[in-house]
């Protein structure tokens, strides 16, 4: 029985989420009223716009917008817990590096915190960079929590990415999903034969992970060969030539259509994106120096700007 | 009538292998025939059908001698598109043949490659989905359905392209009994429609034999036997020596003949219904004597 059906039968209720290769998407969501191209543009918008913004408060605001959109999109927020380790690990890694290896600059202001000397400028810069990264990460989470792989491919093709390139993207996503599935099967097979990884030393666990690579890559190579055969058997040619001589149609793309709301959303996103980019490039509006928190801390700590 | 497929002394050796997998195949397969292919593992069944579909020599390296013609055109000289138009193949592992993200896309892919109009693609998808009973699965991911459903999707993908020759290489080897029954039900419908040449490699002789017009035994890289189904199963000990078992009803009736409970002239049954009928006749003979 497939996992989706299992969810329905064991709970006795209709499933609220649909499994994809990379996670889950809600069965119903207001996002689905938009064309996949609009949703892809939203992803690009939310993913790229933090790159123009160095003010952490603005990126935190963007993060809140992402969270609001996740809620509006009926995404099961409980599932987002799986990203918590990444969020904390990135923070620990970034701040550990900047505290232990801040770099040398005479303009840096040393501060004594719990008996450790830290430098204000690199720490605040890291703080700003961290929130930029998290805002971008949640833009990606929002996209993959509200779009299936099919919609990604339709979006890419609608944005004029060649069919071959979009197909490679699709196969890559498929490969990633199947790689994880194969990994899970190998792990379960080992556990079924009595392997207790919890009882192993860390070094042995590392060795074990290295050993997984051999079967995983051999399976991946075999699958690549099988997919190649499948493409051959379905008459796929890289040139896009068809047996009737007619241009290749895109059936799945034809099942989606644009509406007024798509055009409005795209125009709003493009305008905000261009305005943000220009404001930063020409007027430096989103520079870290303009961060209210930065200004407040500098005043409190008497650090010259 | 011209044959659909003609093998002329076909020999094939895979790269880095010592022996030829096919050692000189001479064979003719008629249009709209249903051919069951049996034989022990590693004796050339999959290689034979891969050669018809063109995967050999186009996707594998090796030594290729002789020729195969599909509707008069040599496979060696045909490209992927020409071959896919004439020959559809369903592999034993359904998942290995999926390349798309939804079942509907999967079905549309081959049709797009052929260059059909959108309306025609839609029509073919609906038709293939109806025959294979997968209408409810079109919006699902092909990786998130059961094994039997996956295999039906794989068959639908080939059917949608409507090639005159359909090959199935052990289509039921990875699915449960109910799933197997559905696959054979689809094969039965296809045979009844009599619009395709069907070549089915299968170990499940019980369900294959009642459908097949002819049976082909591959043994040590050669066509050991290629006969109408009833003649093929007439000598069970010969088949058994080559790792193939006749349907149980056929074997049972042959035992009744050996025990003189039935005359040797009786028509050998290939399915359970035929076996029951023959048993009735044997009982009547005994009660009347």
Interface residues (C-beta under 8 A of the other chain):
Chain A: X1 X2 X3 X4 X19 X20 X21 X148 X149 X150 X153 X167 X170 X171 X173 X174 X177 X178 X223 X226 X227 X228 X229 X230 X231 X232 X233 X234 X235 X236 X237 X241 X242 X243 X244 X245 X246 X247 X248 X249 X250 X251 X252 X254 X255
Chain B: X53 X54 X55 X58 X59 X79 X80 X81 X82 X83 X84 X85 X88 X89 X91 X93 X96 X97 X98 X99 X100 X101 X102 X104 X105 X108 X109 X110 X111 X112 X113 X114 X115 X116 X117 X118 X121 X122 X125 X140 X141 X143 X144 X145 X146 X157 X161
